[in-house]
Amino acid sequence: MNVQHFSGATFSLINSITDAVVTEGGENFSVGQRQLFCLARAFVRKSSILIMDEATASIDMATENILQKVVMTAFADRTVVTIAHRVHTILTADLVIVMKRGNILEYDTPENLLSQEDGIFASFVRADM
C-alpha cells in the first residue's frame, strides 16, 4: 500500500498548510482537517489497529465517501474498529457488533445480520436509508 491511496482532499490539506503555524492541539484546524491528519498519521506509522469513533461526523458527504474508500484500501491488511452511528458506513465491514449499554446484542457479518428482518442491525439500516 502506498500514499497514492490517500484522497486529493488530504493532499490538498497538507499542501495548503506547509508553511502554516500549528497552534496547541491543532485548534486552528477544523475537526474534519484534524481527522484527516490522524488518518494520515496512522497510515504513515503503519498502525496495526485503527479505531475510528464516529470518524465521519465532522466531514461532508463527498469527503466521507473518499475516507471510506481510503480506509478500505490503505488499511485493508490492518484491523479497523469503527464506532458508527451512520450505519451505511459499515455495510462493507467483515463483522458487525451491535451493542447497547456495553452488552453485545448481535454479532455477525453485515449480510447475515441484514437477512434477519426482525434484527436490530437490519432495523438500523432501514432507518438509516
Residue pairs with C-beta under 8 A, 6 or more apart in sequence:
1 43
1 73
1 74
1 76
1 77
3 43
5 43
5 70
5 73
5 74
6 40
6 43
6 70
6 74
7 63
7 66
7 67
7 69
7 70
8 66
9 36
9 63
9 66
10 36
10 39
10 40
10 70
13 33
13 36
13 37
14 40
17 29
20 28
21 28
22 28
22 29
26 33
26 34
26 37
29 37
30 58
31 58
32 58
32 59
32 60
32 63
35 55
35 58
35 59
35 67
36 59
36 67
39 50
39 55
39 67
39 70
39 71
42 50
42 75
43 74
43 75
47 78
48 78
48 79
49 78
49 79
49 80
49 81
50 71
50 75
50 78
50 79
50 80
50 81
51 80
51 81
51 83
52 71
52 80
52 81
52 82
52 83
53 83
54 83
54 84
54 85
55 67
55 82
56 63
56 64
56 67
56 68
56 86
56 89
57 85
59 67
64 89
68 89
68 92
71 80
72 92
82 89
82 90
82 93
84 90
86 128
87 121
87 124
87 125
87 127
87 128
88 125
88 128
88 129
90 96
90 110
91 110
91 125
92 110
93 110
94 109
95 107
95 108
95 109
96 106
96 107
96 108
96 109
96 110
96 113
96 121
97 104
97 106
97 107
98 104
98 105
98 106
98 107
98 113
98 120
98 121
98 124
99 105
105 120
106 113
106 116
106 119
106 120
106 121
110 121
113 119
113 121
113 122
114 121
114 122
114 125
115 122
116 122
